[in-house]
Amino acid sequence: MSSRYAPPKDLSSYAWLSIGAALGTITLKGAAAWLTGSVGLLSDAAESVVNLVAAIVALIVLKIAAKPADADHQFGHSKAEYFSAVVEGVMIFVAAAFIIISAIGRLIDPRMPEQLGLGLAVSVIASILNGAAAWVLYRAGRRERSMTLVADAKHLATDVVTSAAVLVGVALVEVFSSAVLDAVVALGAGLNIMWTGFTLIRDSVGGLMDIAPSTEVLQSVEKVLSRHRRQGMIDFHAVRVREAGNRRFMELHVLVPAVWSVKQGHDFTEQIIDELVDADSSLRISAHLEPIEDPKSYEDLEDI
């Protein structure tokens, strides 16, 4: 039965892309902050440092998630991805705290940035690099249903949005010659980053709690089962599906006529499993065969 299931994919090459993008943006944004002395641009550079730490964590976790099931982890290691997203969310909070503290300090002691034109140009290049990496990671994450890649992509995308807001704000500093505005921009960026960290942690905790998949996934399962239902002869109940990283685990009870032979019931159940996996290759299915006429077949419904 295991031959129908594809082995877990090693997605760590995408983490290397994220690491490369983080190193590039740290260099560029750090240079921009150093050239200008802008706390707004410094806040932007700080988030890129967090991106690097998160990307390294993602690399380690993706390697773990790609491991096959073993004696100690009989359902595989795919849930490791949720821990990466939690760590990334916490790191975002750390970056946000640093940015907010720096902004408050600059509000108390305002200083006008210098060489803003050059600094802004360097930051724009860094944002383009981040945006390209985020696009690649998000597409791969959605395609492979990787919580780690999606979280990393969202983090980078947030960095791009934050950078755009910072760039506009710092440009206004130059237009209005207001040092206080630089600190206000950094403060707004910090609060925005903190909200992103909260949403990542919330989504990851939901995954660790065996959250049910989307309505679309459940409908695809029901579509397969509906094709085989026969009033009084064939039915299914106790159908449950849970998310676990880039895999889904499903349980169901298959009810068939008591007169069927063991082989007939087994072959039918195998057919159902094959069709479900064809509809969603991420499913790992456990099926229990029961006689449809036996009242005991329905006693377990009280526990669902």
Secondary structure as GFF3:
##gff-version 3
##sequence-region A 1 304
A	DSSP	three_ten_helix	2	4	.	.	.	ID=ss1
A	DSSP	alpha_helix	12	36	.	.	.	ID=ss2
A	DSSP	alpha_helix	39	65	.	.	.	ID=ss3
A	DSSP	alpha_helix	80	108	.	.	.	ID=ss4
A	DSSP	alpha_helix	116	144	.	.	.	ID=ss5
A	DSSP	alpha_helix	147	176	.	.	.	ID=ss6
A	DSSP	alpha_helix	179	208	.	.	.	ID=ss7
A	DSSP	alpha_helix	215	226	.	.	.	ID=ss8
A	DSSP	beta_strand	235	244	.	.	.	ID=ss9
A	DSSP	beta_strand	247	256	.	.	.	ID=ss10
A	DSSP	alpha_helix	262	279	.	.	.	ID=ss11
A	DSSP	beta_strand	283	291	.	.	.	ID=ss12
A	DSSP	three_ten_helix	295	303	.	.	.	ID=ss13
###
